[in-house]
Amino acid sequence: MTLTSSVPLFMSTSCSSLPPSIASQQHNHQHCIETALAQARLRCKAQGARLTSQREQVFTLIWQSHKPLGAYTLMDMLAAESTKRVAPPTVYRALDFLLEYQLIHRIHSLNAFIGCTHPDDHHGNSFMICEDCGIAIEFASDQQDQNMLHMAEMFGFTVKSQSIEVVGCCQQCQQQRTVAQENDAALRNNTVQGSKPQ
């Protein structure tokens, strides 16, 4: 199935200061981590939740890149930082907390987790996942959400949560593919011309 649209996929009017498509752009990633952590602390404080040092550490590790991380990868990263093995229940409890307070999302097809770019907005789980570099770009669309609710209503279905995962190739990787294809074509052309008799 091919998705085509002349409308930008992210249409939320109340998103936070982290643009949803920043994952596929060159940027100061430390700013992403600092902004996400500040938002998480504020959200937890406002809701009377404790963002313990363990939860904060897991959250920060998830934000180390825009690539989804699995629980066992997180355990290995925590162990590397603390020089001792971290028990799986510890990591899963931290992940459950972060999911409950909508600070991260689960990407079901990868069984992995990624930071939420706009935790203060109620929204579904919608991602474009690059099969080349592995980044996941969060997106939202009011129209898409309304269509989903309308379809659910037609079938008498009550929506508890939604998850949309679109697999493809990000803009940066598409550019790299184009350059690689042009280089291959030029190399083939030079090889063919070099093999012609003079």
C-alpha positions as CSV (number, residue, x, y, z in Angstrom):
1,M,0.0,0.0,0.0
2,T,1.4,3.4,-0.9
3,L,0.6,6.5,1.2
4,T,0.3,9.7,-0.7
5,S,-0.8,13.0,0.7
6,S,-0.3,16.7,-0.1
7,V,-1.0,17.4,3.6
8,P,1.8,17.3,6.1
9,L,1.5,14.1,8.3
10,F,2.0,16.1,11.5
11,M,-1.0,18.4,12.0
12,S,-1.2,18.7,15.8
13,T,-1.6,22.4,16.7
14,S,-0.5,22.0,20.3
15,C,2.7,20.0,20.1
16,S,5.6,20.7,22.4
17,S,8.9,22.4,21.6
18,L,10.3,19.2,20.1
19,P,9.4,19.1,16.4
20,P,8.1,15.6,15.5
21,S,10.3,15.2,12.4
22,I,13.6,16.3,14.0
23,A,14.7,12.7,14.1
24,S,15.5,12.8,10.3
25,Q,17.4,16.1,10.4
26,Q,20.8,17.1,11.6
27,H,20.4,18.7,15.0
28,N,21.9,19.2,18.4
29,H,20.7,16.0,20.0
30,Q,21.7,17.0,23.5
31,H,19.0,19.7,23.2
32,C,16.4,16.9,22.6
33,I,17.5,15.0,25.7
34,E,17.5,18.1,27.9
35,T,14.1,19.3,26.6
36,A,12.6,15.8,27.0
37,L,13.9,15.4,30.5
38,A,12.7,18.9,31.6
39,Q,9.2,18.0,30.1
40,A,9.2,14.7,31.9
41,R,10.1,16.2,35.3
42,L,7.4,18.9,34.9
43,R,4.8,16.3,33.9
44,C,5.6,14.0,36.8
45,K,5.6,16.9,39.3
46,A,2.2,18.2,38.0
47,Q,0.7,14.7,38.3
48,G,2.3,13.9,41.6
49,A,4.3,11.0,40.2
50,R,7.9,10.2,41.3
51,L,10.5,10.2,38.5
52,T,13.0,8.2,40.5
53,S,16.7,8.2,39.5
54,Q,16.2,4.7,37.9
55,R,13.3,5.8,35.9
56,E,15.1,9.0,34.8
57,Q,18.1,6.9,33.8
58,V,16.0,4.6,31.6
59,F,14.2,7.7,30.1
60,T,17.5,9.4,29.3
61,L,18.9,6.2,27.7
62,I,15.7,6.0,25.5
63,W,16.4,9.5,24.4
64,Q,20.0,8.9,23.5
65,S,18.9,8.6,19.9
66,H,15.8,8.7,17.8
67,K,16.0,4.9,17.3
68,P,13.7,2.6,19.3
69,L,15.4,0.5,22.0
70,G,14.3,-2.9,23.3
71,A,14.2,-3.7,27.0
72,Y,17.3,-6.0,26.8
73,T,19.3,-3.3,25.0
74,L,18.3,-0.9,27.8
75,M,19.4,-3.5,30.4
76,D,22.8,-3.8,28.7
77,M,23.2,0.0,28.6
78,L,22.3,0.4,32.3
79,A,24.8,-2.4,33.2
80,A,27.5,-0.6,31.2
81,E,26.8,2.6,33.1
82,S,26.7,1.0,36.5
83,T,29.1,-1.9,36.1
84,K,26.5,-4.3,37.4
85,R,23.7,-6.3,35.8
86,V,20.2,-4.8,36.2
87,A,17.3,-7.2,36.8
88,P,14.7,-7.3,34.0
89,P,11.8,-6.4,36.4
90,T,13.6,-3.2,37.3
91,V,13.7,-2.1,33.7
92,Y,10.2,-3.2,32.9
93,R,8.8,-1.4,36.0
94,A,10.5,1.8,34.8
95,L,9.2,1.3,31.2
96,D,5.7,0.7,32.6
97,F,5.9,4.0,34.5
98,L,7.1,5.9,31.5
99,L,4.4,4.4,29.3
100,E,1.7,5.2,31.9
101,Y,2.7,8.8,32.1
102,Q,2.9,9.0,28.3
103,L,6.6,9.9,28.3
104,I,7.5,7.2,25.9
105,H,5.8,5.0,23.3
106,R,6.0,1.3,22.5
107,I,6.7,0.4,18.9
108,H,4.9,-2.9,18.8
109,S,6.4,-4.3,15.5
110,L,9.9,-3.8,17.0
111,N,9.0,-4.6,20.6
112,A,10.9,-1.4,21.4
113,F,10.5,2.0,23.1
114,I,11.0,5.5,22.0
115,G,10.6,8.9,23.6
116,C,7.4,10.9,23.1
117,T,8.0,14.2,21.4
118,H,4.9,15.8,22.8
119,P,3.8,14.1,26.0
120,D,1.3,16.8,27.0
121,D,-0.9,16.2,24.0
122,H,-3.3,13.3,23.9
123,H,-2.5,11.3,20.8
124,G,-2.2,7.9,19.3
125,N,0.9,5.9,18.7
126,S,1.9,6.8,15.1
127,F,5.4,6.4,13.6
128,M,7.3,6.3,10.4
129,I,10.1,3.8,10.8
130,C,13.1,3.9,8.5
131,E,14.2,0.5,7.5
132,D,17.7,1.8,6.6
133,C,18.9,3.7,9.6
134,G,16.3,2.6,12.1
135,I,15.0,6.0,13.3
136,A,11.3,6.4,14.2
137,I,9.6,9.7,13.4
138,E,6.5,10.4,15.5
139,F,3.6,12.0,13.6
140,A,0.0,12.9,14.4
141,S,-3.0,14.0,12.4
142,D,-6.3,15.3,13.7
143,Q,-8.0,14.1,10.5
144,Q,-6.5,10.6,10.8
145,D,-7.7,10.4,14.4
146,Q,-11.2,11.6,13.5
147,N,-11.3,9.0,10.6
148,M,-10.3,6.2,13.0
149,L,-12.9,7.2,15.6
150,H,-15.6,7.5,12.8
151,M,-14.7,4.0,11.5
152,A,-14.8,2.6,15.1
153,E,-18.2,4.2,15.7
154,M,-19.5,2.6,12.4
155,F,-18.6,-0.8,13.7
156,G,-19.7,-0.2,17.3
157,F,-16.1,-0.5,18.4
158,T,-14.7,1.3,21.5
159,V,-11.1,2.4,20.9
160,K,-8.8,1.9,23.9
161,S,-5.6,2.8,22.0
162,Q,-4.2,3.0,18.5
163,S,-0.9,2.3,16.9
164,I,0.1,3.1,13.4
165,E,3.6,2.0,12.2
166,V,4.6,3.0,8.6
167,V,7.8,1.3,7.4
168,G,9.8,3.0,4.7
169,C,12.8,5.2,4.1
170,C,13.6,8.6,5.7
171,Q,14.6,11.6,3.7
172,Q,18.2,11.4,4.7
173,C,18.5,7.7,3.7
174,Q,16.7,8.4,0.5
175,Q,19.3,11.0,-0.4
176,Q,22.1,8.5,0.5
177,R,20.4,5.9,-1.7
178,T,20.2,8.4,-4.6
179,V,23.9,9.3,-4.2
180,A,24.9,5.6,-4.0
181,Q,22.8,4.8,-7.2
182,E,24.4,7.8,-9.1
183,N,27.8,6.6,-8.0
184,D,27.1,3.0,-9.1
185,A,25.7,4.3,-12.5
186,A,28.8,6.4,-13.0
187,L,31.1,3.5,-12.1
188,R,29.2,1.2,-14.5
189,N,29.4,3.8,-17.2
190,N,33.1,4.3,-16.8
191,T,33.6,0.5,-16.8
192,V,31.7,0.1,-20.0
193,Q,33.5,2.9,-21.7
194,G,36.9,1.6,-20.5
195,S,36.2,-1.8,-22.0
196,K,35.2,-0.5,-25.5
197,P,38.0,-1.1,-28.1
198,Q,39.8,2.0,-29.2
